[in-house]
Amino acid sequence: MDLQNHVPVMIYDNKCYLCAKFAKIVNLFARGRLLIVGHYSDVGMKFKSEIFPQNYDSAKMFWFVDNKTAYGGRAALLPLIAHILTSKIKSFVQWDIQSSCSTECKTPKAVFLRSKSLFTNSEKIPLKD
């Protein structure tokens, strides 16, 4: 899969209830200007194989990927918001975002831990040309 033809893309943890809710909110505001895929979906796995080194645990945070850089966690918030506010091109179809979460990820403790994880984890990975 050619990553350059599908960016920008947001990769979220589709096994997490809170992450899926976050992805639904982003999808609502992006209105087709952003491809949103789950970490564990077939498309997400293909993107991750092109972006991340082998055996890299990318699922600990959501990622926003543009033409030059993959932004993870806290570092992804500003580029994601900037893209949503400034992009005019609508090229991606919106679809229903699914989550395969059990009830333990809907507890207040889980919400706190995921929110804490978002603000404590941050990473930028330059993409290969």
BANUGU-979546 format. One record per atom (N, C-alpha, C, O): x, y, z; residue in one letter. Coordinates in Angstrom, 3 decimals, always signed. Layout:
% BANUGU-979546
+----------+----------+----------+-----+
:       xx :       yy :       zz : res :
+----------+----------+----------+-----+
:        X :        Y :        Z :   A :
...
+----------+----------+----------+-----+
% end
This chain:
% BANUGU-979546
+----------+----------+----------+-----+
:       xx :       yy :       zz : res :
+----------+----------+----------+-----+
:   +0.847 :   -1.179 :   +0.000 :   M :
:   +0.000 :   +0.000 :   +0.000 :   M :
:   +0.885 :   +1.233 :   +0.000 :   M :
:   +1.791 :   +1.346 :   +0.825 :   M :
:   +0.634 :   +2.151 :   -0.911 :   D :
:   +1.429 :   +3.363 :   -1.002 :   D :
:   +0.899 :   +4.396 :   -0.018 :   D :
:   -0.189 :   +4.944 :   -0.196 :   D :
:   +1.673 :   +4.649 :   +1.005 :   L :
:   +1.274 :   +5.568 :   +2.063 :   L :
:   +1.053 :   +6.983 :   +1.534 :   L :
:   +0.134 :   +7.674 :   +1.973 :   L :
:   +1.894 :   +7.416 :   +0.595 :   Q :
:   +1.813 :   +8.792 :   +0.103 :   Q :
:   +0.478 :   +9.109 :   -0.563 :   Q :
:   +0.054 :  +10.264 :   -0.557 :   Q :
:   -0.188 :   +8.117 :   -1.134 :   N :
:   -1.483 :   +8.354 :   -1.783 :   N :
:   -2.637 :   +8.394 :   -0.805 :   N :
:   -3.753 :   +8.736 :   -1.195 :   N :
:   -2.406 :   +8.054 :   +0.456 :   H :
:   -3.483 :   +7.969 :   +1.432 :   H :
:   -3.336 :   +8.921 :   +2.609 :   H :
:   -4.184 :   +8.917 :   +3.501 :   H :
:   -2.294 :   +9.730 :   +2.640 :   V :
:   -2.134 :  +10.662 :   +3.754 :   V :
:   -2.972 :  +11.901 :   +3.501 :   V :
:   -3.233 :  +12.215 :   +2.339 :   V :
:   -3.390 :  +12.593 :   +4.486 :   P :
:   -3.127 :  +12.359 :   +5.902 :   P :
:   -4.008 :  +11.246 :   +6.443 :   P :
:   -5.112 :  +11.000 :   +5.957 :   P :
:   -3.482 :  +10.579 :   +7.467 :   V :
:   -4.199 :   +9.470 :   +8.087 :   V :
:   -4.056 :   +9.566 :   +9.603 :   V :
:   -3.011 :   +9.967 :  +10.116 :   V :
:   -5.107 :   +9.198 :  +10.301 :   M :
:   -5.052 :   +9.086 :  +11.752 :   M :
:   -5.215 :   +7.606 :  +12.091 :   M :
:   -6.137 :   +6.948 :  +11.609 :   M :
:   -4.319 :   +7.093 :  +12.918 :   I :
:   -4.375 :   +5.697 :  +13.345 :   I :
:   -4.713 :   +5.693 :  +14.837 :   I :
:   -4.010 :   +6.306 :  +15.641 :   I :
:   -5.782 :   +5.007 :  +15.196 :   Y :
:   -6.230 :   +4.976 :  +16.588 :   Y :
:   -6.349 :   +3.535 :  +17.059 :   Y :
:   -6.359 :   +2.609 :  +16.248 :   Y :
:   -6.438 :   +3.349 :  +18.359 :   D :
:   -6.568 :   +2.018 :  +18.942 :   D :
:   -8.028 :   +1.581 :  +18.853 :   D :
:   -8.864 :   +2.032 :  +19.636 :   D :
:   -8.328 :   +0.712 :  +17.907 :   N :
:   -9.715 :   +0.290 :  +17.711 :   N :
:  -10.143 :   -0.808 :  +18.677 :   N :
:  -11.236 :   -1.358 :  +18.535 :   N :
:   -9.310 :   -1.136 :  +19.652 :   K :
:   -9.706 :   -2.063 :  +20.712 :   K :
:   -9.982 :   -1.307 :  +22.015 :   K :
:  -10.123 :   -1.918 :  +23.074 :   K :
:  -10.057 :   +0.002 :  +21.933 :   C :
:  -10.263 :   +0.845 :  +23.104 :   C :
:  -11.514 :   +1.693 :  +22.904 :   C :
:  -11.636 :   +2.399 :  +21.903 :   C :
:  -12.424 :   +1.623 :  +23.837 :   Y :
:  -13.684 :   +2.365 :  +23.768 :   Y :
:  -13.436 :   +3.874 :  +23.709 :   Y :
:  -14.005 :   +4.564 :  +22.863 :   Y :
:  -12.592 :   +4.383 :  +24.600 :   L :
:  -12.314 :   +5.820 :  +24.640 :   L :
:  -11.634 :   +6.291 :  +23.358 :   L :
:  -11.955 :   +7.360 :  +22.841 :   L :
:  -10.708 :   +5.505 :  +22.851 :   C :
:  -10.007 :   +5.859 :  +21.616 :   C :
:  -10.967 :   +5.896 :  +20.434 :   C :
:  -10.855 :   +6.764 :  +19.567 :   C :
:  -11.907 :   +4.962 :  +20.395 :   A :
:  -12.908 :   +4.951 :  +19.330 :   A :
:  -13.813 :   +6.175 :  +19.426 :   A :
:  -14.197 :   +6.740 :  +18.402 :   A :
:  -14.157 :   +6.590 :  +20.637 :   K :
:  -14.953 :   +7.810 :  +20.816 :   K :
:  -14.181 :   +9.026 :  +20.308 :   K :
:  -14.744 :   +9.892 :  +19.639 :   K :
:  -12.887 :   +9.085 :  +20.630 :   F :
:  -12.033 :  +10.164 :  +20.151 :   F :
:  -11.990 :  +10.165 :  +18.621 :   F :
:  -12.091 :  +11.224 :  +18.001 :   F :
:  -11.842 :   +8.993 :  +18.011 :   A :
:  -11.799 :   +8.879 :  +16.555 :   A :
:  -13.118 :   +9.332 :  +15.926 :   A :
:  -13.118 :   +9.950 :  +14.862 :   A :
:  -14.244 :   +9.024 :  +16.583 :   K :
:  -15.551 :   +9.463 :  +16.070 :   K :
:  -15.672 :  +10.980 :  +16.098 :   K :
:  -16.231 :  +11.577 :  +15.178 :   K :
:  -15.155 :  +11.603 :  +17.145 :   I :
:  -15.181 :  +13.063 :  +17.236 :   I :
:  -14.301 :  +13.678 :  +16.145 :   I :
:  -14.703 :  +14.637 :  +15.486 :   I :
:  -13.112 :  +13.127 :  +15.960 :   V :
:  -12.215 :  +13.617 :  +14.911 :   V :
:  -12.864 :  +13.433 :  +13.543 :   V :
:  -12.798 :  +14.330 :  +12.702 :   V :
:  -13.488 :  +12.283 :  +13.313 :   N :
:  -14.160 :  +11.998 :  +12.047 :   N :
:  -15.284 :  +13.007 :  +11.783 :   N :
:  -15.482 :  +13.433 :  +10.646 :   N :
:  -16.010 :  +13.384 :  +12.825 :   L :
:  -17.081 :  +14.361 :  +12.702 :   L :
:  -16.540 :  +15.715 :  +12.240 :   L :
:  -17.097 :  +16.333 :  +11.332 :   L :
:  -15.458 :  +16.170 :  +12.865 :   F :
:  -14.897 :  +17.473 :  +12.514 :   F :
:  -14.105 :  +17.445 :  +11.209 :   F :
:  -14.063 :  +18.446 :  +10.494 :   F :
:  -13.476 :  +16.313 :  +10.886 :   A :
:  -12.669 :  +16.224 :   +9.667 :   A :
:  -13.524 :  +16.200 :   +8.404 :   A :
:  -13.094 :  +16.696 :   +7.363 :   A :
:  -14.709 :  +15.641 :   +8.476 :   R :
:  -15.659 :  +15.606 :   +7.350 :   R :
:  -15.037 :  +15.123 :   +6.045 :   R :
:  -15.184 :  +15.763 :   +5.004 :   R :
:  -14.348 :  +13.998 :   +6.108 :   G :
:  -13.807 :  +13.394 :   +4.897 :   G :
:  -12.464 :  +13.916 :   +4.457 :   G :
:  -11.980 :  +13.530 :   +3.393 :   G :
:  -11.840 :  +14.786 :   +5.240 :   R :
:  -10.533 :  +15.326 :   +4.859 :   R :
:   -9.381 :  +14.552 :   +5.480 :   R :
:   -8.226 :  +14.972 :   +5.409 :   R :
:   -9.708 :  +13.407 :   +6.092 :   L :
:   -8.721 :  +12.631 :   +6.820 :   L :
:   -9.134 :  +11.161 :   +6.811 :   L :
:  -10.288 :  +10.834 :   +7.089 :   L :
:   -8.198 :  +10.286 :   +6.495 :   L :
:   -8.457 :   +8.850 :   +6.564 :   L :
:   -8.213 :   +8.405 :   +8.006 :   L :
:   -7.156 :   +8.685 :   +8.571 :   L :
:   -9.181 :   +7.715 :   +8.599 :   I :
:   -9.067 :   +7.260 :   +9.980 :   I :
:   -9.141 :   +5.740 :   +9.977 :   I :
:  -10.124 :   +5.159 :   +9.518 :   I :
:   -8.079 :   +5.092 :  +10.500 :   V :
:   -8.012 :   +3.631 :  +10.519 :   V :
:   -7.614 :   +3.154 :  +11.909 :   V :
:   -6.956 :   +3.878 :  +12.656 :   V :
:   -8.013 :   +1.939 :  +12.251 :   G :
:   -7.667 :   +1.336 :  +13.530 :   G :
:   -6.310 :   +0.660 :  +13.489 :   G :
:   -5.890 :   +0.148 :  +12.451 :   G :
:   -5.625 :   +0.660 :  +14.627 :   H :
:   -4.321 :   -0.012 :  +14.744 :   H :
:   -4.398 :   -1.476 :  +14.318 :   H :
:   -3.470 :   -1.995 :  +13.699 :   H :
:   -5.501 :   -2.136 :  +14.649 :   Y :
:   -5.604 :   -3.575 :  +14.438 :   Y :
:   -6.405 :   -3.955 :  +13.202 :   Y :
:   -6.670 :   -5.137 :  +12.978 :   Y :
:   -6.794 :   -2.977 :  +12.400 :   S :
:   -7.487 :   -3.276 :  +11.147 :   S :
:   -6.451 :   -3.676 :  +10.095 :   S :
:   -5.256 :   -3.438 :  +10.273 :   S :
:   -6.912 :   -4.283 :   +9.004 :   D :
:   -5.987 :   -4.690 :   +7.931 :   D :
:   -5.262 :   -3.477 :   +7.344 :   D :
:   -4.051 :   -3.515 :   +7.126 :   D :
:   -6.002 :   -2.417 :   +7.096 :   V :
:   -5.402 :   -1.202 :   +6.526 :   V :
:   -4.429 :   -0.585 :   +7.523 :   V :
:   -3.342 :   -0.148 :   +7.146 :   V :
:   -4.818 :   -0.549 :   +8.790 :   G :
:   -3.941 :   +0.002 :   +9.821 :   G :
:   -2.643 :   -0.769 :   +9.944 :   G :
:   -1.578 :   -0.175 :  +10.113 :   G :
:   -2.723 :   -2.082 :   +9.860 :   M :
:   -1.512 :   -2.912 :   +9.943 :   M :
:   -0.581 :   -2.648 :   +8.757 :   M :
:   +0.640 :   -2.649 :   +8.915 :   M :
:   -1.149 :   -2.425 :   +7.582 :   K :
:   -0.327 :   -2.130 :   +6.402 :   K :
:   +0.365 :   -0.779 :   +6.551 :   K :
:   +1.554 :   -0.653 :   +6.258 :   K :
:   -0.376 :   +0.231 :   +7.007 :   F :
:   +0.235 :   +1.543 :   +7.242 :   F :
:   +1.353 :   +1.443 :   +8.271 :   F :
:   +2.441 :   +1.983 :   +8.070 :   F :
:   +1.084 :   +0.756 :   +9.364 :   K :
:   +2.076 :   +0.653 :  +10.426 :   K :
:   +3.329 :   -0.071 :   +9.964 :   K :
:   +4.427 :   +0.259 :  +10.411 :   K :
:   +3.190 :   -1.047 :   +9.081 :   S :
:   +4.374 :   -1.758 :   +8.588 :   S :
:   +5.257 :   -0.849 :   +7.734 :   S :
:   +6.467 :   -1.057 :   +7.656 :   S :
:   +4.660 :   +0.153 :   +7.097 :   E :
:   +5.431 :   +1.101 :   +6.288 :   E :
:   +6.054 :   +2.209 :   +7.130 :   E :
:   +7.083 :   +2.769 :   +6.752 :   E :
:   +5.442 :   +2.530 :   +8.261 :   I :
:   +5.886 :   +3.676 :   +9.057 :   I :
:   +6.866 :   +3.282 :  +10.152 :   I :
:   +7.915 :   +3.908 :  +10.301 :   I :
:   +6.534 :   +2.255 :  +10.915 :   F :
:   +7.260 :   +1.945 :  +12.135 :   F :
:   +8.264 :   +0.823 :  +11.941 :   F :
:   +8.073 :   -0.054 :  +11.099 :   F :
:   +9.351 :   +0.857 :  +12.736 :   P :
:  +10.294 :   -0.259 :  +12.709 :   P :
:   +9.613 :   -1.544 :  +13.188 :   P :
:   +8.617 :   -1.503 :  +13.910 :   P :
:  +10.159 :   -2.663 :  +12.778 :   Q :
:   +9.584 :   -3.950 :  +13.163 :   Q :
:   +9.619 :   -4.099 :  +14.686 :   Q :
:  +10.576 :   -3.671 :  +15.331 :   Q :
:   +8.584 :   -4.704 :  +15.255 :   N :
:   +8.423 :   -4.919 :  +16.699 :   N :
:   +8.275 :   -3.627 :  +17.495 :   N :
:   +8.538 :   -3.614 :  +18.697 :   N :
:   +7.864 :   -2.552 :  +16.855 :   Y :
:   +7.623 :   -1.278 :  +17.534 :   Y :
:   +6.197 :   -1.273 :  +18.074 :   Y :
:   +5.262 :   -1.609 :  +17.347 :   Y :
:   +6.020 :   -0.899 :  +19.332 :   D :
:   +4.685 :   -0.862 :  +19.938 :   D :
:   +4.056 :   +0.506 :  +19.676 :   D :
:   +4.183 :   +1.423 :  +20.488 :   D :
:   +3.383 :   +0.633 :  +18.549 :   S :
:   +2.774 :   +1.904 :  +18.166 :   S :
:   +1.386 :   +2.080 :  +18.758 :   S :
:   +0.820 :   +3.170 :  +18.681 :   S :
:   +0.829 :   +1.030 :  +19.345 :   A :
:   -0.553 :   +1.084 :  +19.829 :   A :
:   -0.705 :   +1.812 :  +21.156 :   A :
:   -1.827 :   +1.977 :  +21.635 :   A :
:   +0.389 :   +2.250 :  +21.759 :   K :
:   +0.260 :   +2.937 :  +23.035 :   K :
:   -0.245 :   +4.362 :  +22.877 :   K :
:   -0.489 :   +5.035 :  +23.879 :   K :
:   -0.411 :   +4.847 :  +21.638 :   M :
:   -0.922 :   +6.192 :  +21.394 :   M :
:   -1.525 :   +6.269 :  +19.994 :   M :
:   -1.285 :   +5.405 :  +19.151 :   M :
:   -2.307 :   +7.313 :  +19.764 :   F :
:   -2.832 :   +7.516 :  +18.423 :   F :
:   -1.779 :   +8.242 :  +17.601 :   F :
:   -0.896 :   +8.902 :  +18.150 :   F :
:   -1.878 :   +8.116 :  +16.282 :   W :
:   -0.891 :   +8.708 :  +15.381 :   W :
:   -1.588 :   +9.543 :  +14.315 :   W :
:   -2.653 :   +9.174 :  +13.821 :   W :
:   -0.975 :  +10.674 :  +13.964 :   F :
:   -1.385 :  +11.472 :  +12.826 :   F :
:   -0.211 :  +11.465 :  +11.862 :   F :
:   +0.899 :  +11.850 :  +12.230 :   F :
:   -0.450 :  +11.030 :  +10.629 :   V :
:   +0.623 :  +10.888 :   +9.646 :   V :
:   +0.337 :  +11.807 :   +8.476 :   V :
:   -0.731 :  +11.744 :   +7.867 :   V :
:   +1.314 :  +12.674 :   +8.163 :   D :
:   +1.204 :  +13.506 :   +6.962 :   D :
:   +2.281 :  +13.061 :   +5.974 :   D :
:   +2.817 :  +11.961 :   +6.105 :   D :
:   +2.601 :  +13.889 :   +4.999 :   N :
:   +3.564 :  +13.494 :   +3.966 :   N :
:   +4.989 :  +13.311 :   +4.470 :   N :
:   +5.760 :  +12.560 :   +3.873 :   N :
:   +5.354 :  +13.984 :   +5.560 :   K :
:   +6.745 :  +13.977 :   +5.992 :   K :
:   +6.988 :  +13.312 :   +7.344 :   K :
:   +8.080 :  +12.801 :   +7.590 :   K :
:   +5.984 :  +13.310 :   +8.226 :   T :
:   +6.214 :  +12.899 :   +9.601 :   T :
:   +5.031 :  +12.115 :  +10.156 :   T :
:   +3.882 :  +12.363 :   +9.790 :   T :
:   +5.323 :  +11.165 :  +11.046 :   A :
:   +4.294 :  +10.483 :  +11.832 :   A :
:   +4.372 :  +11.070 :  +13.240 :   A :
:   +5.401 :  +10.965 :  +13.906 :   A :
:   +3.293 :  +11.678 :  +13.680 :   Y :
:   +3.228 :  +12.299 :  +15.003 :   Y :
:   +2.418 :  +11.390 :  +15.920 :   Y :
:   +1.328 :  +10.947 :  +15.557 :   Y :
:   +2.948 :  +11.114 :  +17.104 :   G :
:   +2.246 :  +10.239 :  +18.023 :   G :
:   +1.885 :  +10.925 :  +19.324 :   G :
:   +2.662 :  +11.724 :  +19.848 :   G :
:   +0.703 :  +10.615 :  +19.848 :   G :
:   +0.272 :  +11.114 :  +21.150 :   G :
:   +0.139 :  +12.623 :  +21.197 :   G :
:   -0.492 :  +13.230 :  +20.332 :   G :
:   +0.737 :  +13.224 :  +22.213 :   R :
:   +0.651 :  +14.670 :  +22.426 :   R :
:   +1.170 :  +15.452 :  +21.214 :   R :
:   +0.614 :  +16.494 :  +20.866 :   R :
:   +2.226 :  +14.956 :  +20.574 :   A :
:   +2.804 :  +15.646 :  +19.417 :   A :
:   +1.850 :  +15.678 :  +18.228 :   A :
:   +2.007 :  +16.503 :  +17.328 :   A :
:   +0.858 :  +14.781 :  +18.218 :   A :
:   -0.072 :  +14.700 :  +17.088 :   A :
:   -1.244 :  +15.667 :  +17.209 :   A :
:   -1.917 :  +15.943 :  +16.215 :   A :
:   -1.497 :  +16.180 :  +18.394 :   L :
:   -2.679 :  +17.015 :  +18.601 :   L :
:   -2.676 :  +18.280 :  +17.744 :   L :
:   -3.651 :  +18.544 :  +17.040 :   L :
:   -1.606 :  +19.062 :  +17.790 :   L :
:   -1.580 :  +20.309 :  +17.017 :   L :
:   -1.595 :  +20.083 :  +15.505 :   L :
:   -2.358 :  +20.756 :  +14.811 :   L :
:   -0.780 :  +19.159 :  +14.956 :   P :
:   -0.876 :  +18.917 :  +13.513 :   P :
:   -2.258 :  +18.418 :  +13.083 :   P :
:   -2.744 :  +18.788 :  +12.013 :   P :
:   -2.889 :  +17.589 :  +13.902 :   L :
:   -4.228 :  +17.087 :  +13.595 :   L :
:   -5.239 :  +18.229 :  +13.567 :   L :
:   -6.027 :  +18.338 :  +12.628 :   L :
:   -5.220 :  +19.072 :  +14.580 :   I :
:   -6.147 :  +20.207 :  +14.629 :   I :
:   -5.882 :  +21.165 :  +13.485 :   I :
:   -6.821 :  +21.658 :  +12.860 :   I :
:   -4.614 :  +21.436 :  +13.200 :   A :
:   -4.269 :  +22.333 :  +12.093 :   A :
:   -4.767 :  +21.783 :  +10.765 :   A :
:   -5.270 :  +22.536 :   +9.931 :   A :
:   -4.633 :  +20.487 :  +10.565 :   H :
:   -5.115 :  +19.886 :   +9.319 :   H :
:   -6.634 :  +20.003 :   +9.202 :   H :
:   -7.155 :  +20.341 :   +8.138 :   H :
:   -7.324 :  +19.731 :  +10.270 :   I :
:   -8.790 :  +19.802 :  +10.251 :   I :
:   -9.255 :  +21.231 :   +9.947 :   I :
:  -10.217 :  +21.427 :   +9.204 :   I :
:   -8.576 :  +22.217 :  +10.517 :   L :
:   -8.995 :  +23.609 :  +10.332 :   L :
:   -8.598 :  +24.198 :   +8.989 :   L :
:   -9.289 :  +25.080 :   +8.480 :   L :
:   -7.497 :  +23.729 :   +8.401 :   T :
:   -6.987 :  +24.376 :   +7.189 :   T :
:   -7.207 :  +23.605 :   +5.897 :   T :
:   -7.167 :  +24.202 :   +4.821 :   T :
:   -7.436 :  +22.314 :   +5.967 :   S :
:   -7.569 :  +21.510 :   +4.751 :   S :
:   -8.898 :  +21.774 :   +4.056 :   S :
:   -9.946 :  +21.840 :   +4.698 :   S :
:   -8.840 :  +21.920 :   +2.766 :   K :
:  -10.043 :  +22.142 :   +1.961 :   K :
:  -10.422 :  +20.904 :   +1.149 :   K :
:  -11.568 :  +20.759 :   +0.723 :   K :
:   -9.458 :  +20.019 :   +0.943 :   I :
:   -9.663 :  +18.864 :   +0.081 :   I :
:  -10.438 :  +17.781 :   +0.826 :   I :
:  -10.049 :  +17.349 :   +1.911 :   I :
:  -11.537 :  +17.358 :   +0.221 :   K :
:  -12.331 :  +16.270 :   +0.794 :   K :
:  -12.165 :  +15.064 :   -0.119 :   K :
:  -12.727 :  +15.014 :   -1.213 :   K :
:  -11.378 :  +14.086 :   +0.351 :   S :
:  -11.086 :  +12.959 :   -0.529 :   S :
:  -11.337 :  +11.603 :   +0.114 :   S :
:  -11.201 :  +10.576 :   -0.551 :   S :
:  -11.696 :  +11.579 :   +1.376 :   F :
:  -11.889 :  +10.310 :   +2.053 :   F :
:  -13.348 :  +10.163 :   +2.455 :   F :
:  -14.018 :  +11.134 :   +2.808 :   F :
:  -13.816 :   +8.946 :   +2.393 :   V :
:  -15.193 :   +8.637 :   +2.762 :   V :
:  -15.262 :   +8.442 :   +4.277 :   V :
:  -14.396 :   +7.792 :   +4.863 :   V :
:  -16.272 :   +8.995 :   +4.893 :   Q :
:  -16.482 :   +8.768 :   +6.311 :   Q :
:  -17.174 :   +7.426 :   +6.485 :   Q :
:  -18.071 :   +7.090 :   +5.712 :   Q :
:  -16.776 :   +6.664 :   +7.476 :   W :
:  -17.445 :   +5.417 :   +7.762 :   W :
:  -17.596 :   +5.258 :   +9.265 :   W :
:  -17.020 :   +6.007 :  +10.055 :   W :
:  -18.374 :   +4.277 :   +9.631 :   D :
:  -18.649 :   +4.030 :  +11.034 :   D :
:  -17.404 :   +3.494 :  +11.721 :   D :
:  -16.820 :   +2.509 :  +11.268 :   D :
:  -17.000 :   +4.124 :  +12.796 :   I :
:  -15.820 :   +3.722 :  +13.547 :   I :
:  -16.247 :   +2.735 :  +14.618 :   I :
:  -17.102 :   +3.032 :  +15.452 :   I :
:  -15.639 :   +1.559 :  +14.583 :   Q :
:  -16.007 :   +0.477 :  +15.495 :   Q :
:  -14.960 :   +0.323 :  +16.589 :   Q :
:  -13.794 :   +0.677 :  +16.409 :   Q :
:  -15.393 :   -0.206 :  +17.715 :   S :
:  -14.509 :   -0.524 :  +18.820 :   S :
:  -14.845 :   -1.922 :  +19.318 :   S :
:  -16.018 :   -2.261 :  +19.473 :   S :
:  -13.834 :   -2.727 :  +19.565 :   S :
:  -14.061 :   -4.078 :  +20.083 :   S :
:  -13.577 :   -4.141 :  +21.527 :   S :
:  -12.656 :   -4.887 :  +21.859 :   S :
:  -14.204 :   -3.359 :  +22.360 :   C :
:  -13.780 :   -3.220 :  +23.745 :   C :
:  -14.731 :   -3.939 :  +24.680 :   C :
:  -15.938 :   -3.992 :  +24.444 :   C :
:  -14.173 :   -4.487 :  +25.736 :   S :
:  -15.026 :   -5.061 :  +26.777 :   S :
:  -15.356 :   -3.971 :  +27.791 :   S :
:  -14.914 :   -2.833 :  +27.629 :   S :
:  -16.095 :   -4.280 :  +28.795 :   T :
:  -16.562 :   -3.265 :  +29.741 :   T :
:  -15.466 :   -2.673 :  +30.612 :   T :
:  -15.646 :   -1.578 :  +31.143 :   T :
:  -14.322 :   -3.363 :  +30.782 :   E :
:  -13.294 :   -2.811 :  +31.665 :   E :
:  -12.627 :   -1.558 :  +31.097 :   E :
:  -12.000 :   -0.811 :  +31.849 :   E :
:  -12.743 :   -1.313 :  +29.815 :   C :
:  -12.139 :   -0.098 :  +29.266 :   C :
:  -13.094 :   +1.091 :  +29.336 :   C :
:  -12.747 :   +2.184 :  +28.888 :   C :
:  -14.274 :   +0.898 :  +29.884 :   K :
:  -15.241 :   +1.986 :  +30.021 :   K :
:  -15.292 :   +2.525 :  +31.450 :   K :
:  -16.122 :   +3.382 :  +31.753 :   K :
:  -14.432 :   +2.045 :  +32.317 :   T :
:  -14.437 :   +2.479 :  +33.706 :   T :
:  -13.761 :   +3.845 :  +33.840 :   T :
:  -12.969 :   +4.222 :  +32.977 :   T :
:  -14.061 :   +4.591 :  +34.905 :   P :
:  -13.384 :   +5.880 :  +35.121 :   P :
:  -11.864 :   +5.742 :  +35.203 :   P :
:  -11.130 :   +6.607 :  +34.724 :   P :
:  -11.396 :   +4.649 :  +35.811 :   K :
:   -9.948 :   +4.434 :  +35.898 :   K :
:   -9.338 :   +4.300 :  +34.506 :   K :
:   -8.284 :   +4.878 :  +34.239 :   K :
:   -9.976 :   +3.557 :  +33.624 :   A :
:   -9.471 :   +3.379 :  +32.261 :   A :
:   -9.471 :   +4.697 :  +31.501 :   A :
:   -8.537 :   +4.985 :  +30.753 :   A :
:  -10.511 :   +5.496 :  +31.690 :   V :
:  -10.580 :   +6.812 :  +31.033 :   V :
:   -9.438 :   +7.692 :  +31.527 :   V :
:   -8.786 :   +8.367 :  +30.730 :   V :
:   -9.195 :   +7.689 :  +32.816 :   F :
:   -8.098 :   +8.477 :  +33.376 :   F :
:   -6.752 :   +8.014 :  +32.824 :   F :
:   -5.932 :   +8.841 :  +32.425 :   F :
:   -6.516 :   +6.700 :  +32.798 :   L :
:   -5.231 :   +6.179 :  +32.328 :   L :
:   -5.004 :   +6.470 :  +30.850 :   L :
:   -3.885 :   +6.803 :  +30.460 :   L :
:   -6.047 :   +6.352 :  +30.012 :   R :
:   -5.895 :   +6.660 :  +28.589 :   R :
:   -5.656 :   +8.147 :  +28.374 :   R :
:   -4.847 :   +8.530 :  +27.529 :   R :
:   -6.351 :   +8.984 :  +29.127 :   S :
:   -6.156 :  +10.437 :  +29.013 :   S :
:   -4.745 :  +10.811 :  +29.460 :   S :
:   -4.088 :  +11.637 :  +28.826 :   S :
:   -4.288 :  +10.213 :  +30.537 :   K :
:   -2.927 :  +10.454 :  +31.017 :   K :
:   -1.913 :  +10.007 :  +29.964 :   K :
:   -0.920 :  +10.692 :  +29.720 :   K :
:   -2.167 :   +8.866 :  +29.351 :   S :
:   -1.279 :   +8.337 :  +28.323 :   S :
:   -1.175 :   +9.287 :  +27.132 :   S :
:   -0.096 :   +9.459 :  +26.564 :   S :
:   -2.285 :   +9.899 :  +26.758 :   L :
:   -2.285 :  +10.841 :  +25.634 :   L :
:   -1.340 :  +12.006 :  +25.891 :   L :
:   -0.598 :  +12.415 :  +24.998 :   L :
:   -1.365 :  +12.543 :  +27.113 :   F :
:   -0.570 :  +13.722 :  +27.411 :   F :
:   +0.858 :  +13.411 :  +27.836 :   F :
:   +1.706 :  +14.303 :  +27.804 :   F :
:   +1.152 :  +12.181 :  +28.233 :   T :
:   +2.521 :  +11.845 :  +28.647 :   T :
:   +3.336 :  +11.222 :  +27.524 :   T :
:   +4.564 :  +11.310 :  +27.545 :   T :
:   +2.695 :  +10.598 :  +26.548 :   N :
:   +3.423 :   +9.985 :  +25.432 :   N :
:   +3.431 :  +10.935 :  +24.244 :   N :
:   +2.406 :  +11.507 :  +23.873 :   N :
:   +4.600 :  +11.083 :  +23.666 :   S :
:   +4.748 :  +11.960 :  +22.511 :   S :
:   +5.939 :  +11.486 :  +21.689 :   S :
:   +6.994 :  +11.161 :  +22.234 :   S :
:   +5.761 :  +11.452 :  +20.390 :   E :
:   +6.862 :  +11.008 :  +19.538 :   E :
:   +6.656 :  +11.522 :  +18.110 :   E :
:   +5.527 :  +11.680 :  +17.644 :   E :
:   +7.775 :  +11.777 :  +17.435 :   K :
:   +7.757 :  +12.154 :  +16.018 :   K :
:   +8.714 :  +11.228 :  +15.286 :   K :
:   +9.851 :  +11.020 :  +15.710 :   K :
:   +8.232 :  +10.676 :  +14.177 :   I :
:   +9.058 :   +9.787 :  +13.361 :   I :
:   +9.087 :  +10.355 :  +11.940 :   I :
:   +8.050 :  +10.405 :  +11.279 :   I :
:  +10.265 :  +10.785 :  +11.460 :   P :
:  +10.351 :  +11.253 :  +10.076 :   P :
:  +10.119 :  +10.080 :   +9.123 :   P :
:  +10.613 :   +8.976 :   +9.352 :   P :
:   +9.371 :  +10.330 :   +8.064 :   L :
:   +9.084 :   +9.269 :   +7.089 :   L :
:  +10.179 :   +9.232 :   +6.029 :   L :
:  +10.821 :  +10.237 :   +5.725 :   L :
:  +10.367 :   +8.033 :   +5.479 :   K :
:  +11.350 :   +7.848 :   +4.410 :   K :
:  +10.811 :   +8.471 :   +3.133 :   K :
:   +9.605 :   +8.477 :   +2.886 :   K :
:  +11.723 :   +8.994 :   +2.327 :   D :
:  +11.321 :   +9.588 :   +1.034 :   D :
:  +10.996 :   +8.551 :   +0.017 :   D :
:  +10.644 :   +8.885 :   -1.115 :   D :
+----------+----------+----------+-----+
% end
